[in-house]
Amino acid sequence: MPEYVTFEMETTDDPDVRLLYINQTLTEEPEIYPTAEEGALGSPIAQLLCIDIEGIAALTIQPDHLIITRQPDMDWTMLIDDVRDALRDFYL
């Protein structure tokens, strides 16, 4: 496991969806949570993000990246900062 956690964000055609790549293995198999409520019952990473972070509407976890759908009025900068902080704490 790397001694640090790095992130790279990509935009999509949908203004409410972002891809967040990470240098850690997030999951072995893809996980899809169409709602934050479903994510709150999912894997430890899904629970962490969907319970502790305000503004996530849906979440897909791939081995090396997240697909995050925000609630429409949520600010991306704050949301991505919260996700990064949570994942750093999780992995370090």
Secondary structure, DSSP 8 states (H G I E B T S, - for coil): --SS--EEEEE-SSTTEEEEEESS---SS-EEESSHHHHTTS-HHHHHHHHHSTTEEEEEE-SSEEEEEE-TT--HHHHHHHHHHHHHHHH-
